Amino acid sequence: MASNESFFVEPSQSAAWQDLYDAVLLEYDTRTLFKRVEAAEAAILTRRETLEQHPDGHSERQAIVEALAYLAEVKKERLRF
């Protein structure tokens, strides 16, 4: 199963949302943070949609759930949404 998961979880697609998410973690300027959160959420939701169509990728789906929860916290605490 791990080999199937490795095969399906295309690094470029997985890395795309993770890179955008990492940029949120490193951003301190609230004006830029809003844009970074927006970009990360869009990439994560697109990737989640792709993963829902396949049985593999459980660990990435879990990472997505955690990332979305953290982004919601950032919006509430730092951006005052």
ZISULZI-V363884 format. One record per residue. RES is the residue in one letter. SS is DSSP state (H for helix, E for strand, L for the rest). Layout:
RES & SS
RES & SS
This chain:
M & L
A & H
S & H
N & H
E & H
S & H
F & H
F & H
V & L
E & L
P & H
S & H
Q & H
S & H
A & H
A & H
W & H
Q & H
D & H
L & H
Y & H
D & H
A & H
V & H
L & H
L & H
E & L
Y & L
D & L
T & H
R & H
T & H
L & H
F & H
K & H
R & H
V & H
E & H
A & H
A & H
E & H
A & H
A & H
I & H
L & H
T & H
R & H
R & H
E & H
T & H
L & H
E & H
Q & L
H & L
P & L
D & L
G & L
H & H
S & H
E & H
R & H
Q & H
A & H
I & H
V & H
E & H
A & H
L & H
A & H
Y & H
L & H
A & H
E & H
V & H
K & H
K & H
E & H
R & L
L & L
R & L
F & L
